[in-house]
Amino acid sequence: MKVKDFYKYTIDNYNLGFFVPNLNDDLSDEFQLINLSMTKLIKPERISNEVEVFRFKQVHGVDVAIIKDGKITLRDEEREFSYSLSGELEGDAFILFDKGSRVGIRTADCAPLMFFSPYALGGMHCGWRGLKGGIIAKTIEILKSNLGLGSLKDFVFFIMPCIHVCCYEVGKEFLEWAKDSCYVKGDKVFFDIPKFINDELIKLGVSEDNIFYSPLCTSCSSPNLPSYRATKTEERMISFVWSD
């Protein structure tokens, strides 16, 4: 897919793009990211160029694609990487080794969890099904196995805009597997996606200094940000990474 007029966050030679459809106003200030330790703030720049971004057919699963040396491997099947396959291959997470290729995650309430490192970039589509299924731990396990790493000290993670606990009412069954990330008010249960992700990353050894997040709730920010829960929109944001 092609996107035009997007926001770009840059650390060294690593880039994170954030595209919001039909957004005419410059919201660079609103789209700032802050780390959990409250010591760093990243403000994006707006880019007017049109670029091509590879995306997957997301199915709320936990399959992880590896893009390396011009090939994409998914569920043990290897193919030539091509933007012509965009939207065809089913998958909800990716690890990107190749410079120049832009790969992204589409969302309208779920959390795009993106990452940089000197070794690889990547992203995960974190809805409740993927989180319950262990998509974060599985992606990091594959990452460590491919790189032979014992530590994530050189990785930086970004939780892009998603629905927040204020607007995400769920069933009581969430208390069975995500109790620490749920807020109970009377007979209602609300799920905190960013907190669940933060806790999972910290448990896996990521420093609070290296976890950035957006304070924006997609539902509260609708219609500026697409929110399926708020409006049943078919529009989607896309968060994508690449290295120069």
Secondary structure as UniProt FT lines:
FT   STRAND          2..11
FT   TURN            12..13
FT   STRAND          14..19
FT   TURN            21..22
FT   TURN            28..31
FT   STRAND          33..35
FT   TURN            36..37
FT   STRAND          41..42
FT   STRAND          45..52
FT   STRAND          54..55
FT   STRAND          64..68
FT   TURN            69..70
FT   STRAND          71..74
FT   TURN            75..76
FT   STRAND          77..80
FT   HELIX           83..85
FT   TURN            86..88
FT   STRAND          93..96
FT   TURN            99..100
FT   STRAND          103..107
FT   STRAND          111..116
FT   STRAND          121..126
FT   HELIX           128..133
FT   HELIX           135..147
FT   TURN            153..154
FT   STRAND          156..159
FT   TURN            165..167
FT   STRAND          169..170
FT   HELIX           172..174
FT   HELIX           175..178
FT   HELIX           179..181
FT   STRAND          182..185
FT   TURN            186..187
FT   STRAND          188..191
FT   HELIX           193..203
FT   TURN            204..205
FT   HELIX           208..210
FT   STRAND          211..213
FT   HELIX           218..221
FT   TURN            222..224
FT   HELIX           228..231
FT   STRAND          237..243
//
